């Protein structure tokens, strides 16, 4: 989200007919595990070894709060930490793809994903972190489903 948030925001406001899939592991995992806009308060990263300090670094970003009042077609947040959540993620992506292919407008699906290497934990612990910590700060669900079931 730090690079291109303006494009995301204005695509949602204009309801452009595109689908944005976002993999959110709360760090910049490809470049060494630095703090990202979605790093949780207190979360330790290579650039915040004592944890994210909201007074110094600002609040964590929640895309559903930013886009939640737009006229976009679909907004959902899912996770891939358990078989049931993987099935819900597949359903959300399918819904978003269908809406996009039908020309209904802008769709965004954020997927909470683990980064055990940069989180410095096992894969099992990373799945538990998504369940017990990350998804509490960034709740899962469908936030906008224009023309669909709520």
Secondary structure, DSSP 8 states (H G I E B T S, - for coil): -TTTHHHHHHHHHHT-S-EEEEEE-SEEGGGTSEE-TT--TT--BTTBTT---HHHH-----HHHHHTTS--SEEEEEE-SSHHHHHHHHHHHHHHHHHHHTT---EEEEEE---HHHHTS-HHHHHHHIIIIIHHHS--EEEEETTS--
